[in-house]
Amino acid sequence: MLSSCRALRQNSRIALRMLRQGALATRNCSAKAANGHSSHGSPDKEKGSGETHFGFSRVPMSEKQGLVGRVFGSVAPSYDVMNDAMSLGVHRLWKSAFVADMAPTRGMRILDCAGGTADIAFRVAARTGGTAPVVVADINPKMLEVGQKRAREASIGEKAVRFVEANAESLPFPDGEFDVYAISFGMRNVPQVDRALAEAFRVLKKGGRFMMLEFAKVDNPPAAAFYDAYSFKVIPAIGKYIAGDEAAYRYLVESIRQFPAQDEFVSMMKDAGFVNNTVTDYSLGITATYSGFKPAS
């Protein structure tokens, strides 16, 4: 037992150094994206098949949303604590960098899709003094309940942050409603990513910006090997200890591996109509921020 604890502490120290590495360097995606090559999964290849992935399992497309819903319903009460534990707190740096890149200003209308506990929305409110209204949309009512509770405790009113239960594949908002569509660690849980991208494009104003923060692909082989070991051995164990649900966090790890790599997702953004697309790697590619724009005309 003592040796296991020592090993966990040592792995955590190595992971923390790895998570904090990696300048926020923007890569040129156009050449690789055209090839569409990736070792990660590809939602586009599954269109019309009637099936999709749920972690490493194959399930009917119609069942994935319910399965994902049960995962997040189970972990909602401990979701924020688990984010700190899994990333050793570094997710806070990623999210702060994401909002800094967004650069929200007074009067800007922002959709925080799959926003759940509202980490991104609260950062926008803090940065703008609540003058850039954010709509937090999430399909899971238990995640929204956690976000609403946090908003009440922080005295953040509905003029600054409003919560709406909504499906990313069929948003209940009119065309051209928002200046920014943001989604943070949510896109990989959407059954049909192409539909979510189409909805993002639809609800954005002309010239509006699509932004996504998501787990990505680590290209450095030694770092990737350690990241895999940490992900599959340590994270589910943390999930079992803190959230009481090892299976939920094993799914979350598997879902990361099934999501398209950086260049492939940029290609999907282009197919959806977005232009001036870029991707910025964080922490050696453990996560990445994607940015694209709806054409102004």
TACORVEN-V465777 format. One record per residue. N is the residue number from 1. PHI is phi in radians with two decimals (NA if undefined). Layout:
# TACORVEN-V465777
N PHI
N PHI
This chain:
# TACORVEN-V465777
1 NA
2 -1.09
3 -1.14
4 -1.14
5 -1.12
6 -1.10
7 -1.10
8 -1.12
9 -1.10
10 -1.12
11 -1.07
12 -1.15
13 -1.13
14 -1.10
15 -1.08
16 -1.10
17 -1.07
18 -1.16
19 -1.12
20 -1.51
21 -1.41
22 1.70
23 -1.08
24 -1.41
25 -1.72
26 -1.42
27 -1.75
28 -1.52
29 -1.73
30 -1.09
31 -1.24
32 -1.16
33 -1.07
34 -1.13
35 -1.35
36 1.15
37 -1.49
38 -2.83
39 -1.60
40 -1.56
41 -1.21
42 -2.39
43 -1.03
44 -1.06
45 -1.23
46 -1.69
47 -1.05
48 1.50
49 -1.44
50 1.41
51 -2.26
52 -2.59
53 -1.69
54 -2.21
55 1.13
56 -1.60
57 -1.60
58 -1.80
59 -2.37
60 -1.04
61 -0.92
62 -1.21
63 -1.70
64 -1.09
65 -1.05
66 -1.15
67 -1.14
68 -1.11
69 -1.04
70 -1.18
71 -1.05
72 -1.32
73 -1.10
74 -1.23
75 -1.67
76 -0.89
77 -1.09
78 -1.93
79 -1.03
80 -1.19
81 -1.11
82 -1.13
83 -1.03
84 -1.12
85 -1.18
86 -1.15
87 -1.71
88 0.99
89 1.50
90 -1.25
91 -1.01
92 -1.14
93 -1.17
94 -1.06
95 -1.18
96 -1.15
97 -1.15
98 -1.06
99 -1.24
100 -1.08
101 -1.17
102 -1.07
103 0.91
104 -1.15
105 -2.29
106 -0.91
107 1.50
108 -1.21
109 -1.75
110 -2.20
111 -1.82
112 -1.77
113 -1.43
114 0.97
115 -1.36
116 0.82
117 -1.45
118 1.25
119 -0.99
120 -1.23
121 -1.04
122 -1.17
123 -1.17
124 -1.11
125 -1.07
126 -1.16
127 -1.26
128 -1.90
129 1.16
130 1.36
131 -1.62
132 -2.00
133 -1.09
134 -2.04
135 -1.80
136 -1.63
137 -1.93
138 -2.64
139 -1.40
140 -1.76
141 -1.12
142 -1.21
143 -1.15
144 -1.11
145 -1.05
146 -1.12
147 -1.09
148 -1.12
149 -1.11
150 -1.10
151 -1.12
152 -1.09
153 -1.14
154 -1.63
155 0.99
156 -1.73
157 -1.47
158 -1.21
159 -1.17
160 -1.62
161 -2.43
162 -2.07
163 -1.93
164 -2.39
165 -1.37
166 -2.74
167 -1.66
168 -1.06
169 -1.49
170 -2.68
171 -1.32
172 -1.54
173 -2.21
174 -1.25
175 -1.04
176 1.12
177 -1.49
178 -2.13
179 -1.45
180 -2.38
181 -1.91
182 -2.04
183 -2.48
184 -2.13
185 0.96
186 -2.19
187 -1.10
188 -1.22
189 -1.64
190 -1.42
191 -1.04
192 -2.15
193 -1.08
194 -1.08
195 -1.19
196 -1.12
197 -1.14
198 -1.12
199 -1.19
200 -1.03
201 -1.09
202 -1.13
203 -1.43
204 -1.40
205 -1.19
206 -1.06
207 1.46
208 -1.23
209 -1.98
210 -1.65
211 -2.36
212 -2.39
213 -1.94
214 -2.65
215 -1.09
216 -2.38
217 -1.92
218 -1.49
219 -1.52
220 -1.30
221 -1.01
222 -1.09
223 -1.14
224 -1.11
225 -1.13
226 -1.16
227 -1.06
228 -1.09
229 -1.11
230 -1.12
231 -1.12
232 -1.49
233 -1.84
234 -1.53
235 -1.08
236 -1.05
237 -1.15
238 -1.12
239 -1.05
240 -1.13
241 -1.29
242 -1.58
243 -1.70
244 1.18
245 -2.58
246 -1.13
247 -1.10
248 -1.08
249 -1.41
250 -1.19
251 -1.05
252 -1.06
253 -1.12
254 -1.13
255 -1.12
256 -1.12
257 -1.23
258 -1.50
259 -1.38
260 -1.00
261 -1.21
262 -0.93
263 -1.17
264 -1.19
265 -1.20
266 -1.07
267 -1.10
268 -1.15
269 -1.07
270 -1.09
271 -1.08
272 -1.36
273 1.95
274 -1.34
275 -2.19
276 0.92
277 -1.45
278 -2.41
279 -2.37
280 -2.08
281 -1.40
282 -2.01
283 0.89
284 1.15
285 1.69
286 -1.05
287 -2.28
288 -2.66
289 -1.85
290 -1.93
291 -2.46
292 -2.71
293 -2.24
294 -1.32
295 -0.91
296 -1.30
297 -2.56
